[in-house]
Amino acid sequence: MDDYAHGLRKNWKQFSLLVLINAFVGAMLGMERSIFPEYAEQIFGIVSKSSLLSFIIVFWYK
């Protein structure tokens, strides 16, 4: 009944994949927070706080 492998040694591949995916997601969020406001100000003419808020609202309602 207990067919699951417990512990990091037995599941190191899955754990490494999880760490890698979290690193990429964190990097993407960091780039979005640092690049998007300046891009929105140059292209759309909106200030940084409203651009971040509009970005969050668009994906919140989707």
PyMOL Python script that loads the backbone (N, CA, C, O; Angstrom):
from pymol import cmd

cmd.read_pdbstr("""\
ATOM      1  N   MET A   1       0.817  -1.197   0.000  1.00  0.00           N
ATOM      2  CA  MET A   1       0.000   0.000   0.000  1.00  0.00           C
ATOM      3  C   MET A   1       0.862   1.263   0.000  1.00  0.00           C
ATOM      4  O   MET A   1       0.473   2.276  -0.582  1.00  0.00           O
ATOM      5  N   ASP A   2       2.010   1.212   0.638  1.00  0.00           N
ATOM      6  CA  ASP A   2       2.892   2.382   0.706  1.00  0.00           C
ATOM      7  C   ASP A   2       3.931   2.298  -0.412  1.00  0.00           C
ATOM      8  O   ASP A   2       5.059   1.863  -0.178  1.00  0.00           O
ATOM      9  N   ASP A   3       3.555   2.717  -1.635  1.00  0.00           N
ATOM     10  CA  ASP A   3       4.441   2.647  -2.789  1.00  0.00           C
ATOM     11  C   ASP A   3       5.217   3.944  -3.011  1.00  0.00           C
ATOM     12  O   ASP A   3       5.938   4.066  -4.001  1.00  0.00           O
ATOM     13  N   TYR A   4       5.082   4.893  -2.124  1.00  0.00           N
ATOM     14  CA  TYR A   4       5.743   6.177  -2.282  1.00  0.00           C
ATOM     15  C   TYR A   4       7.149   6.117  -1.718  1.00  0.00           C
ATOM     16  O   TYR A   4       7.389   5.490  -0.686  1.00  0.00           O
ATOM     17  N   ALA A   5       8.075   6.773  -2.398  1.00  0.00           N
ATOM     18  CA  ALA A   5       9.454   6.874  -1.917  1.00  0.00           C
ATOM     19  C   ALA A   5       9.587   8.178  -1.141  1.00  0.00           C
ATOM     20  O   ALA A   5       9.358   9.255  -1.690  1.00  0.00           O
ATOM     21  N   HIS A   6       9.950   8.085   0.115  1.00  0.00           N
ATOM     22  CA  HIS A   6      10.078   9.266   0.967  1.00  0.00           C
ATOM     23  C   HIS A   6      11.541   9.682   1.070  1.00  0.00           C
ATOM     24  O   HIS A   6      12.447   8.853   0.979  1.00  0.00           O
ATOM     25  N   GLY A   7      11.754  10.976   1.261  1.00  0.00           N
ATOM     26  CA  GLY A   7      13.094  11.494   1.472  1.00  0.00           C
ATOM     27  C   GLY A   7      13.686  12.148   0.241  1.00  0.00           C
ATOM     28  O   GLY A   7      13.281  11.865  -0.887  1.00  0.00           O
ATOM     29  N   LEU A   8      14.654  13.032   0.471  1.00  0.00           N
ATOM     30  CA  LEU A   8      15.285  13.762  -0.638  1.00  0.00           C
ATOM     31  C   LEU A   8      16.241  12.892  -1.439  1.00  0.00           C
ATOM     32  O   LEU A   8      16.409  13.111  -2.639  1.00  0.00           O
ATOM     33  N   ARG A   9      16.865  11.917  -0.807  1.00  0.00           N
ATOM     34  CA  ARG A   9      17.794  11.063  -1.563  1.00  0.00           C
ATOM     35  C   ARG A   9      17.089  10.263  -2.640  1.00  0.00           C
ATOM     36  O   ARG A   9      17.622  10.090  -3.736  1.00  0.00           O
ATOM     37  N   LYS A  10      15.926   9.787  -2.347  1.00  0.00           N
ATOM     38  CA  LYS A  10      15.181   8.988  -3.319  1.00  0.00           C
ATOM     39  C   LYS A  10      14.489   9.865  -4.358  1.00  0.00           C
ATOM     40  O   LYS A  10      14.188   9.401  -5.457  1.00  0.00           O
ATOM     41  N   ASN A  11      14.237  11.106  -4.026  1.00  0.00           N
ATOM     42  CA  ASN A  11      13.508  12.011  -4.920  1.00  0.00           C
ATOM     43  C   ASN A  11      14.334  13.228  -5.328  1.00  0.00           C
ATOM     44  O   ASN A  11      13.776  14.306  -5.531  1.00  0.00           O
ATOM     45  N   TRP A  12      15.629  13.078  -5.448  1.00  0.00           N
ATOM     46  CA  TRP A  12      16.477  14.233  -5.717  1.00  0.00           C
ATOM     47  C   TRP A  12      16.212  14.836  -7.098  1.00  0.00           C
ATOM     48  O   TRP A  12      16.362  16.045  -7.274  1.00  0.00           O
ATOM     49  N   LYS A  13      15.821  14.019  -8.078  1.00  0.00           N
ATOM     50  CA  LYS A  13      15.536  14.555  -9.417  1.00  0.00           C
ATOM     51  C   LYS A  13      14.293  15.447  -9.386  1.00  0.00           C
ATOM     52  O   LYS A  13      14.292  16.540  -9.951  1.00  0.00           O
ATOM     53  N   GLN A  14      13.262  14.983  -8.738  1.00  0.00           N
ATOM     54  CA  GLN A  14      12.036  15.765  -8.651  1.00  0.00           C
ATOM     55  C   GLN A  14      12.260  17.042  -7.840  1.00  0.00           C
ATOM     56  O   GLN A  14      11.749  18.104  -8.196  1.00  0.00           O
ATOM     57  N   PHE A  15      13.015  16.939  -6.762  1.00  0.00           N
ATOM     58  CA  PHE A  15      13.311  18.109  -5.938  1.00  0.00           C
ATOM     59  C   PHE A  15      14.146  19.129  -6.717  1.00  0.00           C
ATOM     60  O   PHE A  15      13.903  20.332  -6.618  1.00  0.00           O
ATOM     61  N   SER A  16      15.123  18.658  -7.487  1.00  0.00           N
ATOM     62  CA  SER A  16      15.954  19.561  -8.287  1.00  0.00           C
ATOM     63  C   SER A  16      15.127  20.277  -9.347  1.00  0.00           C
ATOM     64  O   SER A  16      15.327  21.464  -9.603  1.00  0.00           O
ATOM     65  N   LEU A  17      14.195  19.549  -9.965  1.00  0.00           N
ATOM     66  CA  LEU A  17      13.315  20.164 -10.950  1.00  0.00           C
ATOM     67  C   LEU A  17      12.438  21.234 -10.299  1.00  0.00           C
ATOM     68  O   LEU A  17      12.226  22.298 -10.881  1.00  0.00           O
ATOM     69  N   LEU A  18      11.939  20.965  -9.119  1.00  0.00           N
ATOM     70  CA  LEU A  18      11.122  21.934  -8.395  1.00  0.00           C
ATOM     71  C   LEU A  18      11.919  23.196  -8.064  1.00  0.00           C
ATOM     72  O   LEU A  18      11.408  24.306  -8.209  1.00  0.00           O
ATOM     73  N   VAL A  19      13.147  23.036  -7.628  1.00  0.00           N
ATOM     74  CA  VAL A  19      14.010  24.183  -7.323  1.00  0.00           C
ATOM     75  C   VAL A  19      14.297  24.988  -8.587  1.00  0.00           C
ATOM     76  O   VAL A  19      14.278  26.218  -8.549  1.00  0.00           O
ATOM     77  N   LEU A  20      14.562  24.313  -9.708  1.00  0.00           N
ATOM     78  CA  LEU A  20      14.842  24.993 -10.966  1.00  0.00           C
ATOM     79  C   LEU A  20      13.624  25.783 -11.460  1.00  0.00           C
ATOM     80  O   LEU A  20      13.757  26.926 -11.900  1.00  0.00           O
ATOM     81  N   ILE A  21      12.460  25.179 -11.387  1.00  0.00           N
ATOM     82  CA  ILE A  21      11.234  25.863 -11.819  1.00  0.00           C
ATOM     83  C   ILE A  21      10.975  27.082 -10.942  1.00  0.00           C
ATOM     84  O   ILE A  21      10.612  28.141 -11.455  1.00  0.00           O
ATOM     85  N   ASN A  22      11.154  26.953  -9.631  1.00  0.00           N
ATOM     86  CA  ASN A  22      10.961  28.098  -8.734  1.00  0.00           C
ATOM     87  C   ASN A  22      11.967  29.209  -9.015  1.00  0.00           C
ATOM     88  O   ASN A  22      11.632  30.388  -8.906  1.00  0.00           O
ATOM     89  N   ALA A  23      13.190  28.847  -9.373  1.00  0.00           N
ATOM     90  CA  ALA A  23      14.196  29.856  -9.708  1.00  0.00           C
ATOM     91  C   ALA A  23      13.788  30.621 -10.967  1.00  0.00           C
ATOM     92  O   ALA A  23      13.920  31.844 -11.016  1.00  0.00           O
ATOM     93  N   PHE A  24      13.294  29.911 -11.987  1.00  0.00           N
ATOM     94  CA  PHE A  24      12.860  30.581 -13.212  1.00  0.00           C
ATOM     95  C   PHE A  24      11.644  31.467 -12.975  1.00  0.00           C
ATOM     96  O   PHE A  24      11.576  32.572 -13.513  1.00  0.00           O
ATOM     97  N   VAL A  25      10.698  31.010 -12.193  1.00  0.00           N
ATOM     98  CA  VAL A  25       9.520  31.831 -11.895  1.00  0.00           C
ATOM     99  C   VAL A  25       9.936  33.080 -11.122  1.00  0.00           C
ATOM    100  O   VAL A  25       9.456  34.174 -11.421  1.00  0.00           O
ATOM    101  N   GLY A  26      10.811  32.939 -10.145  1.00  0.00           N
ATOM    102  CA  GLY A  26      11.303  34.089  -9.395  1.00  0.00           C
ATOM    103  C   GLY A  26      12.054  35.074 -10.272  1.00  0.00           C
ATOM    104  O   GLY A  26      11.923  36.287 -10.109  1.00  0.00           O
ATOM    105  N   ALA A  27      12.837  34.551 -11.199  1.00  0.00           N
ATOM    106  CA  ALA A  27      13.568  35.433 -12.110  1.00  0.00           C
ATOM    107  C   ALA A  27      12.609  36.192 -13.022  1.00  0.00           C
ATOM    108  O   ALA A  27      12.798  37.383 -13.268  1.00  0.00           O
ATOM    109  N   MET A  28      11.586  35.510 -13.522  1.00  0.00           N
ATOM    110  CA  MET A  28      10.613  36.171 -14.394  1.00  0.00           C
ATOM    111  C   MET A  28       9.845  37.252 -13.636  1.00  0.00           C
ATOM    112  O   MET A  28       9.617  38.336 -14.173  1.00  0.00           O
ATOM    113  N   LEU A  29       9.449  36.974 -12.412  1.00  0.00           N
ATOM    114  CA  LEU A  29       8.749  37.993 -11.629  1.00  0.00           C
ATOM    115  C   LEU A  29       9.661  39.168 -11.314  1.00  0.00           C
ATOM    116  O   LEU A  29       9.221  40.317 -11.332  1.00  0.00           O
ATOM    117  N   GLY A  30      10.915  38.894 -11.030  1.00  0.00           N
ATOM    118  CA  GLY A  30      11.863  39.972 -10.774  1.00  0.00           C
ATOM    119  C   GLY A  30      12.080  40.847 -11.989  1.00  0.00           C
ATOM    120  O   GLY A  30      12.145  42.071 -11.873  1.00  0.00           O
ATOM    121  N   MET A  31      12.193  40.226 -13.161  1.00  0.00           N
ATOM    122  CA  MET A  31      12.349  41.012 -14.383  1.00  0.00           C
ATOM    123  C   MET A  31      11.092  41.810 -14.684  1.00  0.00           C
ATOM    124  O   MET A  31      11.170  42.954 -15.131  1.00  0.00           O
ATOM    125  N   GLU A  32       9.932  41.210 -14.440  1.00  0.00           N
ATOM    126  CA  GLU A  32       8.674  41.913 -14.693  1.00  0.00           C
ATOM    127  C   GLU A  32       8.546  43.137 -13.808  1.00  0.00           C
ATOM    128  O   GLU A  32       8.065  44.181 -14.249  1.00  0.00           O
ATOM    129  N   ARG A  33       8.976  43.015 -12.560  1.00  0.00           N
ATOM    130  CA  ARG A  33       8.866  44.150 -11.637  1.00  0.00           C
ATOM    131  C   ARG A  33       9.888  45.240 -11.939  1.00  0.00           C
ATOM    132  O   ARG A  33       9.656  46.403 -11.609  1.00  0.00           O
ATOM    133  N   SER A  34      11.013  44.890 -12.560  1.00  0.00           N
ATOM    134  CA  SER A  34      12.032  45.907 -12.818  1.00  0.00           C
ATOM    135  C   SER A  34      11.957  46.477 -14.242  1.00  0.00           C
ATOM    136  O   SER A  34      12.321  47.634 -14.453  1.00  0.00           O
ATOM    137  N   ILE A  35      11.503  45.703 -15.201  1.00  0.00           N
ATOM    138  CA  ILE A  35      11.489  46.147 -16.597  1.00  0.00           C
ATOM    139  C   ILE A  35      10.135  46.709 -17.011  1.00  0.00           C
ATOM    140  O   ILE A  35      10.088  47.706 -17.732  1.00  0.00           O
ATOM    141  N   PHE A  36       9.044  46.106 -16.581  1.00  0.00           N
ATOM    142  CA  PHE A  36       7.716  46.465 -17.060  1.00  0.00           C
ATOM    143  C   PHE A  36       7.318  47.918 -16.792  1.00  0.00           C
ATOM    144  O   PHE A  36       6.740  48.543 -17.681  1.00  0.00           O
ATOM    145  N   PRO A  37       7.595  48.491 -15.616  1.00  0.00           N
ATOM    146  CA  PRO A  37       7.188  49.888 -15.393  1.00  0.00           C
ATOM    147  C   PRO A  37       7.834  50.867 -16.376  1.00  0.00           C
ATOM    148  O   PRO A  37       7.163  51.769 -16.878  1.00  0.00           O
ATOM    149  N   GLU A  38       9.110  50.699 -16.650  1.00  0.00           N
ATOM    150  CA  GLU A  38       9.775  51.599 -17.591  1.00  0.00           C
ATOM    151  C   GLU A  38       9.241  51.397 -19.008  1.00  0.00           C
ATOM    152  O   GLU A  38       9.049  52.363 -19.746  1.00  0.00           O
ATOM    153  N   TYR A  39       9.006  50.163 -19.378  1.00  0.00           N
ATOM    154  CA  TYR A  39       8.436  49.864 -20.695  1.00  0.00           C
ATOM    155  C   TYR A  39       7.042  50.478 -20.839  1.00  0.00           C
ATOM    156  O   TYR A  39       6.726  51.080 -21.865  1.00  0.00           O
ATOM    157  N   ALA A  40       6.226  50.322 -19.819  1.00  0.00           N
ATOM    158  CA  ALA A  40       4.863  50.873 -19.866  1.00  0.00           C
ATOM    159  C   ALA A  40       4.885  52.390 -19.920  1.00  0.00           C
ATOM    160  O   ALA A  40       4.034  53.003 -20.564  1.00  0.00           O
ATOM    161  N   GLU A  41       5.848  52.997 -19.253  1.00  0.00           N
ATOM    162  CA  GLU A  41       5.937  54.459 -19.278  1.00  0.00           C
ATOM    163  C   GLU A  41       6.368  54.955 -20.657  1.00  0.00           C
ATOM    164  O   GLU A  41       5.849  55.959 -21.144  1.00  0.00           O
ATOM    165  N   GLN A  42       7.306  54.263 -21.281  1.00  0.00           N
ATOM    166  CA  GLN A  42       7.784  54.690 -22.600  1.00  0.00           C
ATOM    167  C   GLN A  42       6.753  54.425 -23.692  1.00  0.00           C
ATOM    168  O   GLN A  42       6.510  55.283 -24.542  1.00  0.00           O
ATOM    169  N   ILE A  43       6.156  53.257 -23.670  1.00  0.00           N
ATOM    170  CA  ILE A  43       5.255  52.866 -24.759  1.00  0.00           C
ATOM    171  C   ILE A  43       3.850  53.425 -24.572  1.00  0.00           C
ATOM    172  O   ILE A  43       3.274  53.987 -25.504  1.00  0.00           O
ATOM    173  N   PHE A  44       3.293  53.273 -23.364  1.00  0.00           N
ATOM    174  CA  PHE A  44       1.904  53.631 -23.137  1.00  0.00           C
ATOM    175  C   PHE A  44       1.718  54.962 -22.416  1.00  0.00           C
ATOM    176  O   PHE A  44       0.602  55.479 -22.355  1.00  0.00           O
ATOM    177  N   GLY A  45       2.795  55.524 -21.870  1.00  0.00           N
ATOM    178  CA  GLY A  45       2.719  56.814 -21.208  1.00  0.00           C
ATOM    179  C   GLY A  45       2.041  56.786 -19.851  1.00  0.00           C
ATOM    180  O   GLY A  45       1.457  57.788 -19.436  1.00  0.00           O
ATOM    181  N   ILE A  46       2.105  55.664 -19.152  1.00  0.00           N
ATOM    182  CA  ILE A  46       1.511  55.595 -17.815  1.00  0.00           C
ATOM    183  C   ILE A  46       2.623  55.437 -16.782  1.00  0.00           C
ATOM    184  O   ILE A  46       3.679  54.872 -17.065  1.00  0.00           O
ATOM    185  N   VAL A  47       2.366  55.947 -15.582  1.00  0.00           N
ATOM    186  CA  VAL A  47       3.394  55.920 -14.545  1.00  0.00           C
ATOM    187  C   VAL A  47       3.545  54.510 -13.989  1.00  0.00           C
ATOM    188  O   VAL A  47       2.682  53.656 -14.193  1.00  0.00           O
ATOM    189  N   SER A  48       4.646  54.274 -13.288  1.00  0.00           N
ATOM    190  CA  SER A  48       5.021  52.921 -12.902  1.00  0.00           C
ATOM    191  C   SER A  48       4.028  52.260 -11.950  1.00  0.00           C
ATOM    192  O   SER A  48       3.754  51.069 -12.097  1.00  0.00           O
ATOM    193  N   LYS A  49       3.485  52.985 -10.989  1.00  0.00           N
ATOM    194  CA  LYS A  49       2.572  52.349 -10.042  1.00  0.00           C
ATOM    195  C   LYS A  49       1.282  51.924 -10.717  1.00  0.00           C
ATOM    196  O   LYS A  49       0.756  50.850 -10.428  1.00  0.00           O
ATOM    197  N   SER A  50       0.770  52.749 -11.605  1.00  0.00           N
ATOM    198  CA  SER A  50      -0.458  52.364 -12.293  1.00  0.00           C
ATOM    199  C   SER A  50      -0.210  51.255 -13.309  1.00  0.00           C
ATOM    200  O   SER A  50      -1.105  50.456 -13.583  1.00  0.00           O
ATOM    201  N   SER A  51       0.997  51.200 -13.870  1.00  0.00           N
ATOM    202  CA  SER A  51       1.289  50.120 -14.816  1.00  0.00           C
ATOM    203  C   SER A  51       1.359  48.778 -14.110  1.00  0.00           C
ATOM    204  O   SER A  51       0.854  47.784 -14.630  1.00  0.00           O
ATOM    205  N   LEU A  52       1.971  48.729 -12.945  1.00  0.00           N
ATOM    206  CA  LEU A  52       2.001  47.480 -12.185  1.00  0.00           C
ATOM    207  C   LEU A  52       0.602  47.077 -11.751  1.00  0.00           C
ATOM    208  O   LEU A  52       0.246  45.900 -11.807  1.00  0.00           O
ATOM    209  N   LEU A  53      -0.182  48.037 -11.324  1.00  0.00           N
ATOM    210  CA  LEU A  53      -1.548  47.737 -10.906  1.00  0.00           C
ATOM    211  C   LEU A  53      -2.376  47.235 -12.086  1.00  0.00           C
ATOM    212  O   LEU A  53      -3.142  46.283 -11.938  1.00  0.00           O
ATOM    213  N   SER A  54      -2.237  47.852 -13.240  1.00  0.00           N
ATOM    214  CA  SER A  54      -2.997  47.399 -14.411  1.00  0.00           C
ATOM    215  C   SER A  54      -2.540  46.019 -14.860  1.00  0.00           C
ATOM    216  O   SER A  54      -3.360  45.216 -15.306  1.00  0.00           O
ATOM    217  N   PHE A  55      -1.246  45.726 -14.750  1.00  0.00           N
ATOM    218  CA  PHE A  55      -0.731  44.404 -15.093  1.00  0.00           C
ATOM    219  C   PHE A  55      -1.332  43.338 -14.192  1.00  0.00           C
ATOM    220  O   PHE A  55      -1.711  42.268 -14.668  1.00  0.00           O
ATOM    221  N   ILE A  56      -1.422  43.615 -12.908  1.00  0.00           N
ATOM    222  CA  ILE A  56      -2.002  42.668 -11.951  1.00  0.00           C
ATOM    223  C   ILE A  56      -3.489  42.493 -12.209  1.00  0.00           C
ATOM    224  O   ILE A  56      -3.993  41.371 -12.172  1.00  0.00           O
ATOM    225  N   ILE A  57      -4.190  43.568 -12.466  1.00  0.00           N
ATOM    226  CA  ILE A  57      -5.643  43.492 -12.691  1.00  0.00           C
ATOM    227  C   ILE A  57      -5.969  42.711 -13.956  1.00  0.00           C
ATOM    228  O   ILE A  57      -6.929  41.940 -13.971  1.00  0.00           O
ATOM    229  N   VAL A  58      -5.188  42.897 -15.018  1.00  0.00           N
ATOM    230  CA  VAL A  58      -5.453  42.185 -16.260  1.00  0.00           C
ATOM    231  C   VAL A  58      -5.357  40.673 -16.049  1.00  0.00           C
ATOM    232  O   VAL A  58      -6.212  39.929 -16.529  1.00  0.00           O
ATOM    233  N   PHE A  59      -4.338  40.218 -15.346  1.00  0.00           N
ATOM    234  CA  PHE A  59      -4.185  38.778 -15.146  1.00  0.00           C
ATOM    235  C   PHE A  59      -5.073  38.261 -14.029  1.00  0.00           C
ATOM    236  O   PHE A  59      -5.306  37.056 -13.941  1.00  0.00           O
ATOM    237  N   TRP A  60      -5.568  39.132 -13.181  1.00  0.00           N
ATOM    238  CA  TRP A  60      -6.473  38.724 -12.111  1.00  0.00           C
ATOM    239  C   TRP A  60      -7.838  38.355 -12.697  1.00  0.00           C
ATOM    240  O   TRP A  60      -8.453  37.379 -12.267  1.00  0.00           O
ATOM    241  N   TYR A  61      -8.309  39.127 -13.670  1.00  0.00           N
ATOM    242  CA  TYR A  61      -9.628  38.869 -14.254  1.00  0.00           C
ATOM    243  C   TYR A  61      -9.586  37.806 -15.348  1.00  0.00           C
ATOM    244  O   TYR A  61     -10.639  37.351 -15.792  1.00  0.00           O
ATOM    245  N   LYS A  62      -8.440  37.414 -15.778  1.00  0.00           N
ATOM    246  CA  LYS A  62      -8.350  36.427 -16.852  1.00  0.00           C
ATOM    247  C   LYS A  62      -8.640  35.098 -16.347  1.00  0.00           C
ATOM    248  O   LYS A  62      -8.614  34.130 -17.107  1.00  0.00           O
TER     249      LYS A  62
END
""", "prot")
cmd.dss("prot")
cmd.show_as("cartoon", "prot")
cmd.util.cbc("prot")
cmd.orient("prot")
